[in-house]
């Protein structure tokens, strides 16, 4: 699930009827770290959906707003909102220029949405994006398969280990949960 975006790692997991999303806080520009505690995750639609981004901040904020509107339009139906956002993103000339990837999840479904029109829903309900995504995905899958840890602990540990290996990920972790 890796992508070309450097400068972040975001992990979302659904486990035990709960959803959690976590991200690191590092923002880089070229080879410089500009910020250590950026917030790259947020709640949408009355606190019922978790979302995170990798890529350009302004672009991601625009996509968060559009996702919120789609969730309102489709009364919280996450799949329908994700499909419609991806359709708009792929077909609209202005939106096509946005340089970001989103993850969105609720207690039942988890999606990765890209500007190419991709909507990915992993079978294991683990979504990851960003430069440390391969590392975080490996950690999360191992912990889900071989421990009874909760979603929050798994998300935090996946980011923490990714931060030890990936230079574009740090250990200043933001976490949001749906219980």
N, C-alpha and C positions, 0 to 999 in steps of 0.2 A: 504494500500500500504506500510505499515511499513516493515522494514527489521531488520536484526540483527546489522547493523552498528551503532556504537556509534560514536560520534565525529562530527556530522554535520547535517545540514538540508538544503535541496535544494528544491526550488519550481519553477515550470515553468507554465506559463499560456498563452493561446491564447485568446485574447478578442478584439473585435472591429477591426479585421484585423491586429492586432499587436501581437507580441510575446515578452515575457519577461521571464527572468530567474534570480533568486537571490539565494544566499547562505550566510550562516554565515561564519565567518572566523576562528573559533576555531579549533585547532588541539590538541588532547589529546593523551597521552600515559599512559595507565593504569589509575591511578587516578590523573595524573598531566596534567595541561594545558601547552603545549609547545609553542603555537603560537596563537595570537589573530586575525591576519588579513590575513590569507591564502586566496588565490584565487582559488576557486573550480569550477568556471564557465569560459567558453571561447566561442569564436565564431569559427566556422569551415566553410569550403567550401565557400571561398570568402565573408565571413561575412553573409551568408544566413542561417546558422544553428547555434542554440545556444545549448550548451552542459554543463552538470554539472555532478559531481560524488560524491559518498559516498564510503568510503573504503580506501584501501591502495593507497597512493599518486603515487608511482612508477607504480603500476598496472593500476591506472586510466590514467596516462600519456600514457602508452602503448596502452590502449584502445582508447584514444583520437586519437592517431596516426593512429590506424587501422580504426577507423571510418572515419577519413579524407580520407584515401585511398579508402575506400568503396564509399564514396560520390563522389570522383573523378572518380572512375571506373564506377559508375552508373549515372554520369552527374547530381549530385545533387538530385537524386530521394531518398528522405529520407526513405520512407518505404522499398524500395529494399535494400538500404545500411544497415538499421537496421536489416532486416531479415538475410542478408548475414553475418553481424558481429555476430549476435546471433548464427547462424549455425556454424561459425568458432570457436567461443568461446566455444560452447558446445562440439564440436567434436575434437578439437586440444588438445593433451596431455599437452602441455606447457600452452596454454591459459586457460585451465580448472583450473589451479592453481591460476589464478588471482583473487584477493579478492576485488571486487568493484562492484558497480551498476552504470549505466549511465542513464541520462535522455537526450533526444535530441528532439528539436522542431524547426519548422520553422513557418511561418505565418498561415499554414493550418493544420499541423499534429503535435502531441506530443506523444512520446514513452518513456517507461521505458524498459531498456534492462538489462537482468541479465545473468550470466554465466551458468544458468540452461537451457538456451535457451528460456527463457520467453521474449516475446515482448508484452508489455501491452500498449494499447491505450485507455485511459479513455474517456468515452463519453463526459464528461464536459470540456475536453481539459485542465485539471489541472493535472500536474504530480508532485509528491513529493517523495523524498527518504530521508533516514537517520533517525537518532534517534528521531528527532522532527517531523517526517513526519505526524503522526496522528494528532498532534496539528495543524500543518501548513495546512493540508488538510481541517480540520474543519473550520479554520478561512477563508481560501480562498473560500471554498464553500459558507459559510454564506455571505461573502462580494460580491461574484459574484451574488448570488440570491437576495440580499436585498439592493444593492447599485448600483450606476452608476460609481463607482471608476474605474480608468484605471488599466490595467494589472500591471504596475510598482508599483503603490501604494498598490495594493492587495498583490503582492509578498513581498514587504518590510514589510507590516503589519503582514503577516503570519510568516515571519522570526522573527520579533520583538516579537510577542506574544509567539512563540515557545521558544525564548531565555529566556523569563520570567518564563517558566515552566520546560523546559528540561535542565539538567545540562551540556549536551554535545553540546549545541548550545549557541552562544553568539550573541550580537547585532552589531557586526562589519559586515555590510552587503555589499556584492558585487552584483551589478546589471548590466545586459546587456539587450539590447532591439533590436528588429527588428521593424522598423516603416514602 
